[in-house]
Amino acid sequence: MQHKKVRLLASHQALRLLEARHPDAWSRYVEAAVPYTEGERIEAAVLDTADVAFLSRDITGKSTKHTVLPILELFSDMLCAGAGLRWVHTHSAGIDRHFYADLKRRGMTITTSTGSNAGVVAQSVLAAVLALNRRFRLLEQAQRDKVWRPLLGELMPRDLAGQKAVIVGWGAIGRKVADYLHMLGMEITVVRHSAVAPGRGAEDPVAAMISYDELRRSAPPYDWVILACPLTETTRGLIDADFLRRLPDTAHLVNVSRGDVVDEAALLEALESRRLAGAFLDVYTHEPLRPDSRLWGLDNVIVSPHSAGHSDGNYGRVADIFVRNLERWCLDQPLLNIAL
């Protein structure tokens, strides 16, 4: 079968991983590598020969949406400058960095690694639910104070079985979270763009599915609000002061989606006043979280530095997704995970 080959722009680390993990695909579909070395701008004559680029985790590193480190800044500049580039694949699930908009305006095809870390993020959600429900923050403080403080009386944890959880977002992460929470005996409602009746099999983890409009209109009787949705015009500011006021004061919030899904000022007020029992936050309106944010000091909050999806197996899973698309690209087949 006839197929084309690509000239691939990527970091040295990513190129080594791709060749070692997928040697057959490498020899079949990669004509030449255009390696990126940190801090070194590739000459225009060489850069313009690359038609495909792979943006890997070692390049984004510790950059955030508000603090872009030089290794990513230079690479993104070259992505925008590469005259021959037609397709960019990113290790992340989202494309909310500013340069992606520039690439899309140029007609560039952008694909993501959606699903590569879904299992890891879901495990972080499970860990957050268990840690908050079992009051691990109180146990941690008692250990630091060297005080024997059993969780009795008003400190007694509630059984998770029978508690109600709403999962906002029904992608790979949301589905895996539902499996975990169902395992704990929790009653699960799912929020998605169009509400559909769940299956009625004995193994179905979902009791109900509702739309985003229904979530806004309802009086939420939820013990747990799990945010695993993308940031869109529908979800921006979804969890606002009104929604938080309607939750019971025993409720918890877990956010592994995007910071702007939540009105952070309203969330802070609800947590400080104990109208919301607690939260696990992996994402924030401003990242990195500012040192003067009051969230740092709250004993009913677990602050995570946008790391819920980090795991050493992600590099390989992202490489696998890229190579599946590389084959499709070279065979002129539709790509997977195209960012719209």
For each residue, the residues with C-beta under 8 A, 3 or more apart:
1: 331
2:
3: 28 29 330 331
4: 329 330 332
5: 28 29 30 31 330
6: 29 30 31 51 52 326 329 330
7: 30 31 32 33 34 49 50 51 52 84
8: 15 18 30 32 33 34 50 52 53 54
9: 34 36 42 47 50 52 53 54 78 79 82 85
10: 14 15 18 33 34 35 36 53 54 55 56
11: 14 15 35 36 38 56 58 59 75
12: 15 16 35 36 37
13: 16 17 56 58
14: 10 11 17 18 54 56 58 59 319
15: 8 10 11 12 18 19 33 35
16: 12 13 19 20
17: 13 14 20 21 56 315 316 319
18: 8 10 14 15 21 22 25 26 30 54 319 322 323
19: 15 16 22 23 26 30
20: 16 17 23
21: 17 18 316 319 320 323
22: 18 19 25 26 319 320 323
23: 19 20 26 27
24: 27 28
25: 18 22 28 29 30 323 326 327
26: 18 19 22 23 29 30
27: 23 24 30
28: 3 5 24 25 330
29: 3 5 6 25 26 326 327 329 330
30: 5 6 7 8 18 19 25 26 27 33 326
31: 5 6 7
32: 7 8 49
33: 7 8 10 15 30
34: 7 8 9 10 42 46 47 49 50
35: 10 11 12 15
36: 9 10 11 12 40 42 59 75 78
37: 12 40
38: 11 70 71 74
39: 70 71 74
40: 36 37
41: 74 77 78
42: 9 34 36 46 47 78
43: 46 47
44: 47 48 81 83
45: 48 49
46: 34 42 43 49 50
47: 9 34 42 43 44 50 78 81 82 83
48: 44 45 82 83 84
49: 7 32 34 45 46 84
50: 7 8 9 34 46 47 53 82 84 85
51: 6 7 84 85 86 87
52: 6 7 8 9 85 86 87 88 89 326 329
53: 8 9 10 50 79 82 85 87 88 89
54: 8 9 10 14 18 88 89 322
55: 10 59 60 75 79 88 89 90 91
56: 10 11 13 14 17 59 60 91 315 318
57: 60 61 91 314 315 318
58: 11 13 14 61
59: 11 14 36 55 56 71 72 75
60: 55 56 57 63 72 91 92
61: 57 58 69 71 72
62: 69
63: 60 67 68 69 71 72
64: 67 68 287 288 306
65: 96 97 287
66: 286 287 288
67: 63 64 287 288
68: 63 64 72 73 76 97
69: 61 62 63 72 73
70: 38 39 73 74
71: 38 39 59 61 63 74 75
72: 59 60 61 63 68 69 75 76
73: 68 69 70 76 77
74: 38 39 41 70 71 77 78
75: 11 36 55 59 71 72 78 79
76: 68 72 73 79 80 97 99
77: 41 73 74 80 81 99
78: 9 36 41 42 47 74 75 81 82
79: 9 53 55 75 76 82 85 88 99 103
80: 76 77 99 102 103 106
81: 44 47 77 78
82: 9 47 48 50 53 78 79 85
83: 44 47 48
84: 7 48 49 50 51
85: 9 50 51 52 53 79 82 88 108
86: 51 52 108 109
87: 51 52 53 108 109 110 111 329 335
88: 52 53 54 55 79 85 103 108 109 110 111
89: 52 53 54 55 110 111 112 113 321 322 325
90: 55 95 100 110 111 112 113
91: 55 56 57 60 113 116 314 318
92: 60 95 112 113
93: 112 113 114 115 116 117 230 309
94: 112 230 231 258
95: 90 92 100 110 112 339
96: 65 100 231 258
97: 65 68 76 100
98: 101 102
99: 76 77 79 80 102 103
100: 90 95 96 97 103 104 110 339
101: 98 104 105
102: 80 98 99 105 106
103: 79 80 88 99 100 106 108 110
104: 100 101 107 108 110 339
105: 101 102
106: 80 102 103
107: 104
108: 85 86 87 88 103 104
109: 86 87 88 335 338
110: 87 88 89 90 95 100 103 104 338 339
111: 87 88 89 90 325 335 336 337 338 339
112: 89 90 92 93 94 95 337 339
113: 89 90 91 92 93 116 117 317 318 321 322 337
114: 93 171 172 337
115: 93 118 171 172 321 337
116: 91 93 113 314 317 318 321
117: 93 113 120 121 309 310 311 314 317
118: 115 121 122 171 172 173 176
119: 122 123 176
120: 117 123 124 308 309 310 311 313 314
121: 117 118 124 125 173 176 228 256 308 309
122: 118 119 125 126 173 176 177 179 180
123: 119 120 126 127 180
124: 120 121 127 128 256 282 304 308 309
125: 121 122 128 129 173 177 180 226 228 254 256 280 308
126: 122 123 129 130 177 180 181
127: 123 124 130 131
128: 124 125 131 132 254 280 302
129: 125 126 132 133 160 181 184 224 252 254 280
130: 126 127 133 134 136
131: 127 128 134 136 137 280 302
132: 128 129 135 136 137 252 254 277 278 279 280 302
133: 129 130 157 158 160 252
134: 130 131 139 151 157
135: 132 138 139 151 155 157
136: 130 131 132 139 140
137: 131 132 140 141 278 299 300 302
138: 135 141 142 149 151 155 299
139: 134 135 136 142 143 149 151
140: 136 137 143 144
141: 137 138 144 145 299
142: 138 139 145 147 148 149
143: 139 140 146
144: 140 141
145: 141 142 149
146: 143
147: 142
148: 142
149: 138 139 142 145 155
150: 155
151: 134 135 138 139 155 156 157
152: 155 156
153: 156
154:
155: 135 138 149 150 151 152
156: 151 152 153
157: 133 134 135 151
158: 133 163 250
159: 162 163
160: 129 133 163 184 185 186
161: 184 185 186
162: 159 185 186 187
163: 158 159 160 186 187 223 224
164: 186 187 188 189 221 222 223 224
165: 181 186 187 188 189 222 223 224 225 226
166: 188 189 190 191 215 220 222 224 225 226
167: 170 174 177 178 181 188 189 190 191 226 228
168: 174 191 215 225 226 227 228 229 235 238 257 261
169: 173 174 191 192 227 228 229 230 257
170: 167 174 175 190 191 192 209
171: 114 115 118 174 175 228 229 230
172: 114 115 118 175 176
173: 118 121 122 125 169 176 177 228 256
174: 167 168 169 170 171 177 178 190 226 228 229
175: 170 171 172 178 179
176: 118 119 121 122 172 173 179 180
177: 122 125 126 167 173 174 180 181 226 228
178: 167 174 175 181 182 188 190 205 206
179: 122 175 176 182 183 205
180: 122 123 125 126 176 177 183 184
181: 126 129 165 167 177 178 184 186 188 205 224 226
182: 178 179 185 186 188 205
183: 179 180
184: 129 160 161 180 181
185: 160 161 162 182
186: 160 161 162 163 164 165 181 182 223 224
187: 162 163 164 165 207
188: 164 165 166 167 178 181 182 205 206 207
189: 164 165 166 167 206 207 208 209 210 222
190: 166 167 170 174 178 198 206 208 209 210
191: 166 167 168 169 170 209 210 211 212 214 215 229
192: 169 170 195 196 209 211 212
193: 211 212 234
194: 211
195: 192 209 210 211 214
196: 192 209
197: 209
198: 190 204 206 207 208 209
199: 204
200: 204
201: 204
202:
203:
204: 198 199 200 201
205: 178 179 181 182 188
206: 178 188 189 190 198 209
207: 187 188 189 198
208: 189 190 198
209: 170 189 190 191 192 195 196 197 198 206
210: 189 190 191 195 214 215 218
211: 191 192 193 194 195 214 215
212: 191 192 193 215 216 234 235 238
213: 216 217
214: 191 195 210 211 217 218
215: 166 168 191 210 211 212 218 220 238 243
216: 212 213 238 243
217: 213 214
218: 210 214 215
219: 246
220: 166 215 225 243 246 247 251
221: 164 248
222: 164 165 166 189 225 247 248 251
223: 163 164 165 186 248 250 251 252
224: 129 163 164 165 166 181 186 251 252 253 254
225: 165 166 168 220 222 239 247 251 252 253 254
226: 125 165 166 167 168 174 177 181 254 256
227: 168 169 239 253 254 255 256 257 261 262
228: 121 125 167 168 169 171 173 174 177 256 257
229: 168 169 171 174 191 232 235 238 257 261
230: 93 94 169 171 235 257 258
231: 94 96 235 236 257 258 260 261
232: 229 235 236
233: 236
234: 193 212 238
235: 168 212 229 230 231 232 238 257 258 261
236: 231 232 233 260 261
237: 240 260 261 262 263
238: 168 212 215 216 229 234 235 243 261 262
239: 225 227 243 244 253 261 262 263 266 267
240: 237 243 244 263 266
241: 244 245 263 266 269 270
242: 245 246
243: 215 216 220 238 239 240 246 247
244: 239 240 241 247 263 266 267 270 275 276
245: 241 242 270 275
246: 219 220 242 243
247: 220 222 225 243 244 251 275 276
248: 221 222 223 251
249: 274 275 276 277
250: 158 223 277
251: 220 222 223 224 225 247 248 276 277
252: 129 132 133 223 224 225 276 277 278 279 280
253: 224 225 227 239 262 267 276 278 279 280 281
254: 125 128 129 132 224 225 226 227 279 280
255: 227 259 261 262 279 280 281 282 283
256: 121 124 125 173 226 227 228 282 283 308 309
257: 168 169 227 228 229 230 231 235 261 283
258: 94 96 230 231 235 261 283
259: 255 262 264 283 284 285 286 287
260: 231 236 237 285
261: 168 227 229 231 235 236 237 238 239 255 257 258
262: 227 237 238 239 253 255 259 266 267 285
263: 237 239 240 241 244 266 267
264: 259 267 268 284 285
265: 268 269
266: 239 240 241 244 262 263 269 270
267: 239 244 253 262 263 264 270 271 276 279
268: 264 265 271 272 294 295
269: 241 265 266 272 273
270: 241 244 245 266 267 273 275 276
271: 267 268 274 276 278 279 295 298 300 301
272: 268 269 294 298
273: 269 270
274: 249 271 277 300
275: 244 245 247 249 270
276: 244 247 249 251 252 253 267 270 271 279 300
277: 132 249 250 251 252 274 300
278: 132 137 252 253 271 300 301 302
279: 132 252 253 254 255 267 271 276 300 301 302
280: 125 128 129 131 132 252 253 254 255 301 302 304
281: 253 255 284 295 301 302 303 304
282: 124 255 256 304 305 306 307 308
283: 255 256 257 258 259 287 306
284: 259 264 281 287 289 293 295 306
285: 259 260 262 264
286: 66 259 289 290
287: 64 65 66 67 259 283 284 306
288: 64 66 67 305
289: 284 286 293 295 296 303 305
290: 286 293
291: 296
292:
293: 284 289 290 296
294: 268 272 297 298
295: 268 271 281 284 289 298 301 303
296: 289 291 293 303
297: 294
298: 271 272 294 295 301
299: 137 138 141
300: 137 271 274 276 277 278 279
301: 271 278 279 280 281 295 298
302: 128 131 132 137 278 279 280 281
303: 281 289 295 296
304: 124 280 281 282 307 308
305: 282 288 289
306: 64 282 283 284 287
307: 282 304 310
308: 120 121 124 125 256 282 304
309: 93 117 120 121 124 256 314
310: 117 120 307 314
311: 117 120 314
312: 315
313: 120 316 317
314: 57 91 116 117 120 309 310 311 317 318
315: 17 56 57 312 318 319
316: 17 21 313 319 320
317: 113 116 117 313 314 320 321
318: 56 57 91 113 116 314 315 321 322
319: 14 17 18 21 22 315 316 322 323
320: 21 22 316 317 323 324
321: 89 113 115 116 317 318 324 325 336 337
322: 18 54 89 113 318 319 325 326
323: 18 21 22 25 319 320 326 327
324: 320 321 327 328 336
325: 89 111 321 322 328 329 335 336 337
326: 6 25 29 30 52 322 323 329 330
327: 25 29 323 324 330 331 333
328: 324 325 331 333 334 335 336
329: 4 6 29 52 87 325 326 332 333 335
330: 3 4 5 6 28 29 326 327
331: 1 3 327 328
332: 4 329
333: 327 328 329
334: 328
335: 87 109 111 325 328 329 338
336: 111 321 324 325 328
337: 111 112 113 114 115 321 325
338: 109 110 111 335
339: 95 100 104 110 111 112
340:
